[in-house]
Amino acid sequence: MSPDDYTTGVQLRLAQLYAAGLTLPWRSTPRTDENDNLGNRVALAESKPTLSDLDRLSHEEWRRVYEDIGSRLAGPDMYMEMFDPFGWDEEPVVGSLADDLADIYQEIRAGLLQWRRGAQEDAAWTWRFGFETHWAQHATGAMRALQALVFRYEFAPPRPSTERPNER
């Protein structure tokens, strides 16, 4: 598969995965109001992760996934990111498409391993907890970067000019 095809495929599948994350169920907890999203978030935050070390990638395994993804993507890996769109005083940071996708892979994989062991409720909780606390941020950052890379820059954003504006 060409890097361009791989990158556009990642863009589509990442959007589908994010949409699926939005529909994940909350862990079964008593609530007074079915529409109480804040209550759901509090209950989720108070529950504890149950991932075993067997469900997590070792650092070496994660690094191999990261490097494999990075070698397949078209265009640059690094992009500018703002974690809090309402943090007016926040400075941009550097994001990495390969890092985003490797982190998402690790969390989805952990839930899949639980699911395959017959622990479907734990798997759903793992995916929802990870979505709410971690991988949704990676997904939305990566989706913005991929959108620019694929549709705005056609896989190659312009390099910053080394000329000063008055030298043109």
Secondary structure, DSSP 8 states (H G I E B T S, - for coil): --HHHHHHHHHHHHHHHHHHHHT--------S-TT-HHHHHHHHHHS-----GGGS--HHHHHHHHHHHHHHSSS-SEEEE-S-TT-TT---EEEEHHHHHHHHHHHHHHHHHHHHTT-HHHHHHHHHHHIIIIIHHHHHHHHHHHHIIIIISTT-------S-GGG-
